[in-house]
Amino acid sequence: MKNRDEKKRDFEALQQDFTRAPHVFVTGFEKLTVAQDFELRKIIRGAGATYKVVKNNIAEKASAGTPAEKLMADLKGMTSIAYTANDPVALAKALTAYAKAVPTFTFKAGMVEGRVIDIKSINDLASMPPKEEIIAKVMFLINSSAQRLAVSLNGVARNLAVALNEAIKEGKFKE
């Protein structure tokens, strides 16, 4: 059993986590086996996130004055949180895939970039491509426009050179 000082440190650490993490997913984990919980924690770590089982009243008190305050209000049942400061899409994908594999694992709510989102939005977020893929697509679009412009400008210069060369061959320019 934890003593009062350990509980206080845990509470303050949870408060700091809520302050720093812009992406939080609140989940229910009733009837998970130890092996399933171990697998879930491994998947969440792989997504670059942190996972904690919390007491509802402590989570509500720790979130007071943080962006997660609305998210932690009126929680019921067994609650756990998964949070990250990095890519929320990767975490949402990992959690959604796990929820499909283990039906006893459920979503309660989520917060992305400080905004509370519902379960449907979490599924929508999980269906998005990863951030790296979106950046690659944007860079391709920027690059393809620049490439087309360069080809067009190169074509104009090439056509001008060919026309001047033909004109010289035909003697249209006098020395």
C-alpha positions as CSV (number, residue, x, y, z in Angstrom):
1,M,0.0,0.0,0.0
2,K,1.3,3.5,-0.8
3,N,1.9,6.0,1.9
4,R,0.7,9.6,1.8
5,D,3.9,11.0,0.3
6,E,3.9,8.4,-2.6
7,K,0.3,9.2,-3.3
8,K,1.0,12.9,-3.4
9,R,3.9,12.4,-5.8
10,D,1.7,10.2,-8.0
11,F,-1.0,12.9,-8.0
12,E,1.5,15.7,-8.9
13,A,3.0,13.5,-11.7
14,L,-0.5,13.0,-13.1
15,Q,-1.2,16.7,-12.9
16,Q,2.0,17.4,-14.8
17,D,1.1,14.8,-17.4
18,F,-2.3,16.4,-18.0
19,T,-0.6,19.8,-18.3
20,R,2.0,18.6,-20.8
21,A,0.1,16.1,-22.9
22,P,-2.1,17.7,-25.6
23,H,-3.4,14.3,-26.8
24,V,-5.3,12.1,-24.2
25,F,-7.5,9.1,-24.7
26,V,-9.7,7.9,-21.9
27,T,-10.5,4.1,-22.0
28,G,-12.3,1.4,-20.1
29,F,-10.5,-1.8,-19.4
30,E,-12.9,-4.0,-17.6
31,K,-12.2,-7.8,-17.7
32,L,-8.8,-7.5,-19.3
33,T,-6.5,-10.3,-18.4
34,V,-2.9,-9.6,-17.2
35,A,-1.6,-10.9,-20.6
36,Q,-3.9,-8.6,-22.5
37,D,-2.9,-5.6,-20.3
38,F,0.7,-6.4,-20.9
39,E,0.2,-6.5,-24.6
40,L,-1.8,-3.2,-24.6
41,R,1.0,-1.5,-22.7
42,K,3.6,-2.8,-25.2
43,I,1.5,-1.5,-28.1
44,I,1.0,1.9,-26.5
45,R,4.8,2.2,-25.8
46,G,5.4,1.3,-29.4
47,A,3.2,4.2,-30.5
48,G,5.4,6.6,-28.4
49,A,2.7,7.1,-25.7
50,T,2.2,6.4,-22.0
51,Y,-0.6,4.4,-20.4
52,K,-1.9,4.6,-16.8
53,V,-4.7,3.1,-14.8
54,V,-6.3,5.9,-12.8
55,K,-9.0,6.4,-10.1
56,N,-11.8,8.5,-11.4
57,N,-11.9,11.0,-8.6
58,I,-8.1,11.4,-8.5
59,A,-8.0,11.9,-12.3
60,E,-10.8,14.5,-12.0
61,K,-8.9,16.4,-9.3
62,A,-5.6,16.2,-11.0
63,S,-7.0,17.5,-14.3
64,A,-8.5,20.7,-12.6
65,G,-7.1,23.7,-14.3
66,T,-5.6,21.8,-17.2
67,P,-6.9,21.3,-20.8
68,A,-8.0,17.8,-19.8
69,E,-10.5,19.1,-17.1
70,K,-13.6,18.7,-19.3
71,L,-12.4,15.2,-20.4
72,M,-12.0,13.9,-16.9
73,A,-15.3,15.2,-15.5
74,D,-17.9,12.6,-14.5
75,L,-16.0,9.4,-15.2
76,K,-17.6,6.1,-14.3
77,G,-16.3,2.6,-14.2
78,M,-12.8,1.4,-14.4
79,T,-10.7,4.0,-16.2
80,S,-7.3,4.2,-17.9
81,I,-5.6,6.9,-19.9
82,A,-3.3,6.8,-22.8
83,Y,-1.5,10.1,-23.6
84,T,1.2,11.4,-25.8
85,A,2.8,14.7,-26.8
86,N,3.7,13.4,-30.2
87,D,1.5,11.9,-32.9
88,P,-2.1,11.4,-31.9
89,V,-2.9,9.5,-35.0
90,A,-0.4,6.7,-34.2
91,L,-1.8,6.4,-30.7
92,A,-5.4,6.4,-32.0
93,K,-4.5,3.7,-34.6
94,A,-2.9,1.5,-31.9
95,L,-5.8,1.8,-29.5
96,T,-8.5,1.3,-32.2
97,A,-6.7,-1.8,-33.5
98,Y,-6.4,-3.2,-30.0
99,A,-10.1,-2.4,-29.3
100,K,-11.1,-4.4,-32.4
101,A,-9.0,-7.3,-31.2
102,V,-10.2,-7.2,-27.6
103,P,-13.9,-6.1,-27.3
104,T,-13.7,-5.6,-23.5
105,F,-11.4,-2.6,-24.1
106,T,-13.5,0.4,-24.8
107,F,-13.1,4.1,-25.5
108,K,-14.8,6.7,-23.2
109,A,-13.6,9.9,-24.8
110,G,-10.5,11.7,-26.1
111,M,-8.7,15.0,-26.4
112,V,-6.6,16.0,-29.4
113,E,-4.8,19.4,-29.4
114,G,-6.6,20.4,-26.3
115,R,-10.1,19.7,-27.8
116,V,-12.4,17.0,-26.4
117,I,-13.5,14.6,-29.1
118,D,-16.1,11.8,-29.1
119,I,-15.6,8.1,-29.9
120,K,-16.6,8.6,-33.6
121,S,-13.9,11.2,-33.9
122,I,-11.4,8.9,-32.4
123,N,-12.2,6.3,-35.1
124,D,-12.0,9.0,-37.8
125,L,-8.6,10.0,-36.4
126,A,-7.4,6.4,-36.5
127,S,-8.4,6.1,-40.2
128,M,-6.2,9.1,-41.1
129,P,-2.8,8.4,-42.7
130,P,0.2,9.0,-40.4
131,K,1.8,12.5,-40.2
132,E,4.8,11.4,-42.2
133,E,2.6,10.2,-45.1
134,I,0.7,13.5,-45.2
135,I,3.9,15.5,-45.2
136,A,5.3,13.3,-48.0
137,K,2.1,13.9,-50.1
138,V,2.3,17.7,-49.5
139,M,5.9,17.7,-50.5
140,F,5.2,15.7,-53.6
141,L,2.4,18.2,-54.6
142,I,4.8,21.1,-54.0
143,N,7.6,19.4,-55.9
144,S,5.4,18.3,-58.8
145,S,4.2,21.9,-59.4
146,A,7.7,23.2,-59.3
147,Q,8.9,20.4,-61.6
148,R,6.2,21.2,-64.1
149,L,7.1,24.9,-64.1
150,A,10.8,24.0,-64.6
151,V,9.9,21.7,-67.5
152,S,7.8,24.4,-69.1
153,L,10.4,27.0,-68.8
154,N,13.0,24.6,-70.1
155,G,10.8,23.8,-73.0
156,V,10.4,27.5,-73.9
157,A,14.2,28.1,-73.8
158,R,14.8,24.9,-75.8
159,N,12.2,25.9,-78.5
160,L,13.8,29.4,-78.7
161,A,17.3,27.9,-79.2
162,V,15.9,25.5,-81.9
163,A,14.2,28.4,-83.7
164,L,17.3,30.6,-83.6
165,N,19.5,27.7,-84.8
166,E,17.1,27.1,-87.8
167,A,17.0,30.8,-88.5
168,I,20.8,30.9,-88.6
169,K,20.9,27.8,-90.9
170,E,18.5,29.5,-93.3
171,G,20.5,32.6,-93.3
172,K,17.9,34.9,-91.9
173,F,20.5,36.8,-89.9
174,K,23.0,38.8,-91.7
175,E,26.4,39.5,-90.4
